Amino acid sequence: MDKFNQVMEYIEQHLEEEIDYDKISKIACCCAFHFQRMFSYMTGISLTEYVRRRKMTKAGFDLQNSKEKIIDIALKYGYQSPTAFNRAFQSVHGIAPSCARKEGVCLNAFYPISFQMVVKGVQKMQYKICNKKSFSVAAVSMKLEKDMEKNFQKVPLFWQEVQKNGTLEVLKNNIKKEPVGILGISDCCGEDWKYFIGVATEEAVPEGMEEIEIPEGTWAVFSGKGKAPEAIQELEKKVFTQWLPYSGYEYAQKPDIEVYYNQNPEDALFEVWICVVKK
């Protein structure tokens, strides 16, 4: 909680500058990907949206309490384009910046977030701890953005593309070892963030695909069932906000794995694997 609140203080002090995700990573003592994921799970909004709301809250105060030009206020909060500033302002306040100075107009104010402990855990969570050797995966990949909000849109489109162009069927035919399912792998704790769709295999990688190595490690494995992607997102939220803090383990900052045992989005059967180390 202390680390998260320190990040919030850093963001608050740098709303008139570009937010440095590497700095956030150092303050939070975890990779930027893990922090952004934890933030969205705990608050219900993405970090990008939170920063946007705080900037537009302050921009609203500036418009009502100063005579600064709209373009100068836009530049102050990092918007080089008046169109981009207008879009961001309307998304938060529901009106254009030019209307904000009219008497009696209503604006929305979003105040800084602070994190506190709350009591949860009434519902049980089943899990198993597995020590696994490294294994090879044949996969296709896409580059991820440092902004998690954009990735929430890009990854589902990538799955649709892989299914539509026949790659998913090729992958299914190349499942040769456990875990016997289609794998969604997020590798986001290094410099380059990538998302892979693949299968565990011991044979030659099919043409047009790449081979990646999943490192040896201790994995916490959680099973789930339900409508995709909502069910898996809800399970991951519980894993990181309820199970992990009290488990005696820490996040190992290695690739995360989603294992899909069927491709029925209305009733998906899946597992979430996270690599952990003992505290």
Disulfide bonds with the S-S distance in Angstrom:
none
